[in-house]
Amino acid sequence: MQADISFIGLFLQASVLVKLVMLALLGLSVMSWAVILQRRALLSSARAKSLKFEDKFWSGVDLNRLYQELSARTEHNSGMEAMFVAGFKEYSRLSRLSGKVPGAVMDGSYRAMRVTLSRELEKLETHLPLLATIGSTSPYIGLFGTVWGIMNSFIALGAVENATLAMVAPGIAEALIATAMGLFAAIPAVIAYNRFSTQVEKIEGSYANFMEEFSSILHRQAYSEKESA
């Protein structure tokens, strides 16, 4: 009887352990693609929101009006918007306190933006370590299934007197499928991790640049208010 060498046939003929390895790799692949699609949408949205907010911020809009507009939103601000709201809120609060020098006001505003920056980066980096883990471990999981399957094939060959290629091929094929599935799960995860990490670094750079530029604006405003007082 000729062995079924299709993917389904080889999976059904595989040992229990190799089946578990294949199912685990399939689950890791599905999980990886779910994270990839979710992170891609999130990072694209973050870049678009940053560009939109920068255009509005540098258009000459009044900062108080912009702050009131963002604070009145029902949805949660994110990215540069959240940094602007946190920094300007702290700046306004400290400016109203008596005895506060401009330096102290700026330090408080800068710290508020720095904390918000850390929180926003944490959101952007969520699940990226999972992609790195899948990309680094999947080939080894697949290799484990391959080694186990080949070992079982040679053990089975040792029990027969006349070994033929038709007897060896199905066992070797089912073992190599585990390696192929490991690579199938790992390669997209590694590519996506590297790409998303680069995008997060670029977004972090734009956030940091905005924070420094906004701090300079608040610095000038704080000293101008002190001189006019």
HELIX and SHEET records of a PDB file:
HELIX    1   1 PHE A    7  GLN A   13  1                                   7    
HELIX    2   2 VAL A   16  PHE A   57  1                                  42    
HELIX    3   3 LEU A   63  SER A   71  1                                   9    
HELIX    4   4 MET A   80  ARG A   96  1                                  17    
HELIX    5   5 PRO A  102  LEU A  124  1                                  23    
HELIX    6   6 LEU A  128  LEU A  157  1                                  30    
HELIX    7   7 LEU A  165  SER A  228  1                                  64    
END                                                                             
